[in-house]
Amino acid sequence: MLAHPTLDKLNAMGLTGMAKAFNELISNGESEQLSHAEWLGLLLEREWSWRYNARWGTFSS
């Protein structure tokens, strides 16, 4: 999998939450068992949470 170009593009697009989640998923061996829909769902949820926290000033990793 081409991880670095994907991370670069996510960060360039301002999708910081997705980039962090993507990096964590590719580092986790269990993530290979996830379907494409589950991967996408996790990335979207993380991006939504990142933006919500940035907007309302509550940060939790």
N, C-alpha and C positions, 0 to 999 in steps of 0.2 A: 504494500500500500504506500502511496506517495504522501507521507504525512506532512512533511515540511512545506511543500507548495500549498497544500490545503490550509494549513495553519496560517501561512503568510496571507493567503487570500481572505480567510475569515477575519483576521486582524485588520487587513487593509480596508475591508468593508465595514469595520466598526462592530463586528459581531464577537465581542470579547467573551461573552458568556459561552457562546458556541465553541470558540477556540479553546477555552479552558476545558470544557467538557470533552471535546474531541481529543485533546491531548491526554486527558485522564482515561478515556475509553480505550485508546490505542495502547496505553501502558498496562491495562488490566487484561489479563489472560481470559477472564470470564466473559469479556465483552464479545468474544468470537462466537458465543452461543446466541447472541441477540439477532433478531431479524432486522432487516433494513428499516422496517416501520418502527421498531423499538429504538434503534439507534437514532433515527430522526426525531422521534418523540422525546428522547432524553436531551438531545441537542437543543430542540426548541424550548423545552421546559427550562433548561439552564439559561438560555438567552432571555427568556421572559423574566425569570427571577432576577437576572443580572440587571436588566433595565428597570424593573420594579424597584429593586433595592437602590439603584442609582438615583431614581426619581424621588423616592421618599426618604433617602438618606439613611437607610438601614442596611448595613453590610454584614453579611455572615458568609463565611466560606463554606 
